[in-house]
Amino acid sequence: MPLPPPWVRRLVLAPAVPLLMLVLVTGLPAIVLVAAFVSPVLPGRLRPLRILLFAIVYLVTESLMLLALAAVWLASGCGRRLGRPHWQAVHYALMRHYLAVLVHTARRTFKLDIAVDDEAAMPTAGAADAAPVVVLSRHAGPGDSFLLVHGLLQRGLRPHIVLKADLQWSPALDVGLNRIPTHFVSRAAPRGSGTAAVAALAGGLRSGDALVIFPEGRNFTPARRRRSIARLEELDRHEDAELARQLRHVLTPRPGGALAALRAAPTADVVFVAHTGLEDLSSVVDLWRGLPMDSQIEIEAWRVTAASLPTGREAAEAWLLAWWRRIDAWILERHGPAAIPDDAVAAVTATGTVPDAPGARPDAASDPAS
């Protein structure tokens, strides 16, 4: 379904959220009884009741966020001063509280054990090493976007974000993210416009900023991976197809946006992010059938200093692909031997390291194991 124009989203979708909240709260006793009645016959322990609880918290939080954003708009001179540092800081604070409530509720309601190993990799705003960073993350569903941005905001960082335009269906995200440095990727956008927009975002990075990019461009799914390989074979790009075939739990990264960001922000460090546990949440339908419950989500990050980044387009593309092989190997280690279907992937896992990037200056921070 195509995304409605901004005026429709502001005048129709945004008011619909508090109205839906009122309808849900008004009919809550009957809805709870129905959810309790069907829970024993549906998969997942009390899945309908737990989803209902999260939906209520989400609608309340979304409604309060929209009210707060409206108040900020009025206080900033009906939007005339929204670009000033003070009002940007206000928006980041609102987004930090908004995501904190949703993530906390999700963890408690769905009993999620989220293990994050990134203390040495991710800077904290105000710290001595708080250089701007370009965050390159694996993409496997909308859940990783929320968790990643939440983690950055909790550290006091200011995320500049590259996201799919479809996320603007959420009124609070639509209004809030359009007031801070964000580029929404549209399928109908002219070729090359996305790369230029990413470079513009990166060019404005300063200490305490973090540009978030998902180089795969799309959520990973096994079917999408197979279609990508088949398409490369149809185009007689057999070498690229073989490289894509070796990656089992990630898609081949598209280097355009990531490399444009690094060229535009030569002093920025790079943080690579891998995660597992969100693979079954890649579409709206999956919110029911694949929502992770009573499970563990693992997240790990590695930091590469700006001084150790490769030089030259060819070297940078090889370096990015090598890191994606490392992320794939990390995921395979957590899925167990059953996830290794061929010798090529077994070879990747066996190495356990990322090859030195051609043209890179030796630096301990460039080793993902450090």
Residue pairs with C-beta under 8 A, 6 or more apart in sequence:
3 9
3 165
3 166
3 168
3 169
3 186
4 12
4 13
9 168
9 169
9 171
9 174
10 175
13 169
13 171
13 174
14 66
14 171
14 174
14 175
16 171
17 59
17 62
17 63
17 66
17 171
17 172
18 59
18 63
18 66
20 59
21 56
21 59
21 60
21 62
21 63
24 31
24 55
24 56
24 59
25 56
28 56
31 52
32 49
32 52
34 48
35 48
35 49
35 52
36 48
36 49
38 48
39 46
39 47
39 48
39 49
42 48
44 50
44 291
44 293
45 293
45 294
47 291
47 293
50 109
50 110
50 293
51 287
51 288
51 291
53 105
53 109
54 105
54 106
54 109
54 110
57 101
57 102
57 105
57 109
58 102
58 105
61 98
61 101
61 102
61 172
62 170
62 171
62 172
65 94
65 98
65 172
65 176
66 171
66 172
66 175
68 94
69 91
69 94
69 172
69 175
69 176
69 179
72 82
72 87
72 90
72 91
72 94
73 79
73 82
76 82
76 84
76 87
81 87
82 88
82 91
82 179
88 158
88 179
88 180
91 176
91 179
91 180
92 153
92 158
92 180
94 176
95 149
95 153
95 176
95 177
95 180
96 150
96 153
96 154
98 172
98 176
99 146
99 149
99 150
99 153
100 150
100 153
100 154
102 146
103 146
103 147
103 150
106 112
107 114
110 291
110 292
110 293
110 294
111 293
111 294
111 295
112 292
112 293
112 294
112 295
112 296
112 297
113 295
113 296
113 297
114 147
114 296
114 297
114 299
115 296
115 297
115 298
115 299
116 151
116 299
116 300
117 298
117 299
117 300
117 301
118 151
118 271
118 273
118 299
118 300
118 301
120 303
121 271
121 301
121 302
121 303
122 133
122 151
122 152
122 155
122 271
122 301
122 303
123 129
123 130
123 131
123 133
123 155
123 157
123 269
124 130
124 155
124 156
124 157
125 155
125 156
125 157
125 158
125 208
126 156
126 208
130 157
130 207
130 208
131 207
131 267
131 268
131 269
131 306
132 205
132 206
132 207
132 208
132 209
132 210
132 211
132 265
132 267
132 268
132 269
133 157
133 209
133 210
133 211
133 268
133 269
133 270
133 271
133 303
134 202
134 205
134 210
134 211
134 213
134 258
134 261
134 262
134 265
134 268
134 269
134 270
134 271
135 148
135 152
135 210
135 211
135 212
135 213
135 270
135 271
135 273
136 213
136 214
136 215
136 253
136 258
136 270
136 271
136 272
136 273
136 320
136 323
137 144
137 148
137 212
137 213
137 214
137 272
137 273
137 274
137 275
138 144
138 214
138 216
138 220
138 250
138 273
138 274
138 275
138 327
138 331
139 214
139 216
139 217
139 218
139 219
139 220
139 251
140 219
140 220
140 275
140 278
140 279
140 281
140 282
141 219
141 278
141 279
141 280
141 281
141 282
141 283
141 286
142 167
142 219
142 281
142 282
143 278
143 281
143 292
144 275
144 278
145 161
145 163
145 167
145 212
145 214
147 275
147 278
147 297
147 299
148 212
148 273
149 159
149 161
149 212
151 299
152 159
152 210
152 212
153 159
156 208
157 208
157 209
157 210
158 180
158 208
158 209
158 210
159 180
159 209
159 210
159 211
159 212
160 180
160 181
160 182
160 201
160 202
160 204
160 205
160 209
160 210
160 211
160 212
161 177
161 180
161 181
161 182
161 183
161 211
161 212
162 182
162 183
162 185
162 194
162 197
162 198
162 201
162 211
162 212
162 213
162 214
162 257
163 177
163 182
163 183
163 184
163 185
164 184
164 185
165 184
165 185
165 186
165 187
167 173
167 174
167 177
167 184
168 174
168 177
168 178
168 184
177 184
181 201
181 204
183 194
183 197
183 198
183 201
185 194
185 217
194 256
194 257
195 256
195 257
195 260
196 260
198 211
198 213
198 257
198 260
198 261
198 264
199 260
199 261
199 263
199 264
200 264
201 211
201 261
202 211
202 260
202 261
202 262
202 263
202 264
202 265
202 268
203 264
203 265
205 211
205 265
205 268
210 271
211 261
211 265
211 268
213 257
213 258
213 261
215 253
215 254
215 255
215 257
215 258
215 320
215 324
216 250
216 251
216 252
216 253
216 254
217 251
217 254
218 224
218 251
219 282
219 283
220 249
220 250
220 251
220 279
220 282
221 282
224 251
225 244
225 247
225 248
225 251
228 244
228 251
228 252
229 241
229 244
229 245
232 238
232 240
232 241
232 244
233 241
240 252
243 252
243 321
244 251
244 252
245 342
245 344
246 325
246 344
246 345
246 348
247 324
247 325
247 328
248 328
248 331
248 332
248 339
248 340
248 341
248 345
249 276
249 279
249 328
249 331
249 332
249 335
249 339
250 324
250 327
250 328
250 331
252 321
252 324
253 320
253 321
253 324
255 316
255 317
255 320
258 320
259 313
259 316
259 317
259 320
261 268
262 268
262 270
262 309
262 316
266 306
267 306
268 306
269 303
269 304
269 305
269 306
269 365
270 303
270 304
270 306
270 309
271 301
271 302
271 303
271 304
272 301
272 302
272 303
272 304
272 323
272 326
272 327
272 368
273 299
273 300
273 301
274 299
274 300
274 301
274 327
274 330
274 331
275 297
275 298
275 299
275 300
276 297
276 298
276 331
276 334
276 335
277 292
277 295
277 296
277 297
277 298
278 292
278 297
280 286
280 289
280 290
280 291
280 292
281 287
281 290
281 291
281 292
282 290
298 334
300 330
302 368
302 370
303 365
304 363
304 365
304 366
305 363
305 365
305 366
307 361
307 363
308 360
308 361
308 362
308 363
308 365
308 366
309 316
309 319
309 357
309 360
310 316
310 318
310 319
310 357
310 358
310 359
310 360
311 359
311 360
312 358
312 359
314 358
315 357
315 358
315 359
315 360
316 357
318 357
318 358
319 357
319 358
319 360
322 354
322 355
322 357
323 354
323 368
325 348
325 354
326 353
326 354
326 368
328 345
328 348
329 348
329 349
329 351
329 352
331 339
332 339
332 340
332 345
332 348
332 349
333 349
340 346
340 349
352 369
353 367
353 368
353 369
354 367
354 368
356 362
356 366
357 366
360 366
364 370
